[in-house]
Amino acid sequence: VSAGMVHDLVVADDGAVSFTFHLTREDPATLARDARKAVQAVTGVAAVKINVVDPGAKLESGAAGRTGPSAPPGAVPPPPTPEAMPHLGRVLAVSSGKGGVGKSTVSANLAAALALQGHRVGVMDADVYGPNIPRMFGRDAKPEVIGGKIQPLEAYGVKLMSLGFIVERDAPAIWRGPIIMKIIGQFLRDVAWGQLDYLVVDLPPGTGDAQLSLVQTIHLDGVLIVTTPQEMAVGDSLRGAKMFERVGVRVLGVAENMSYYVCPHCGERSEVFLAGGGGRLAAELGVPLLGQIPLQAGMPQLADAGRPIVVAAPDSPAGAALRDLAGAVVATLGRAVPLNTLAR
């Protein structure tokens, strides 16, 4: 009551109690149940009727009614309209259908390679469940807040923002969709990115709340799908790519990680896994295979040390492949294709 959530309270002579309960999307759904139990525990109460409403949704529907026909009762509200944020430059999401395919490794090295080319680059770590960007760039400080804006950290000429900078390393992320959407919105709007040429968004694996929140918040210029050659990874990546196509986001192409292994002693190339999975995925999607990154000894150690291989060993097989991938991404983004409108 003191929070202003209870309205239109009526207590009948027969002990029946009814009231309207204001519950927003950010409030726990259990509040309404707790309110019912509290009222039922009052002596003399015979029945409780609660009408739960979202005051924010009521305002939105009222505004829609002034500009067009009102939606029928029970209709699903339309998704938020994504914003254009020109100061972020070209916004590129990096996605995969499953974990463990090297998506964050590709994101970090792609961003570092773009910065080495002279571009103004930022990386937004949207993998709220397993933020790895801080480790891959060797930064773990808490970001400052100046003038109400979060100041991104920086490494190798790349501006960085990650939940890993804010929460403790061992803190589990047990969050539902509205909280994830709020975090993504804050990382886009409340971080002092400055003027960027490219913003690389490292997404969690799969097709969940983070992906949907991102495409509903900002216009994406494209998504890069990362897979490994195995059919199991390819199948999951296909489903992820189809999700982006369905919501009108352009799939730029496919990057096949762990494609092969080059012996550091003799230079012989070996196909460790099944060959051609990335190419088959690209062909099925009708997009180019933008790069094939080999397995390379010492690359995991460099990642754990916070040194992207395009910086630490740019002429190594993996370093060269990732630099070529960055060039291919820039070239593909530069083509005149209507963005975020392909499925609308």
PyMOL commands that set and color helices and strands:
alter all, ss='L'
color gray80, all
select helices_A, chain A and resi 30-40+55-67+86-88+103-116+133-137+163-165+177-189+209-217+231-246+277-285+299-304+309-312+317-333
alter helices_A, ss='H'
color red, helices_A
select strands_A, chain A and resi 6-11+16-22+47-53+90-95+121-125+145-146+149-150+153-155+158-162+198-202+222-227+251-262+269-270+289-295
alter strands_A, ss='S'
color yellow, strands_A
deselect
rebuild
show_as cartoon
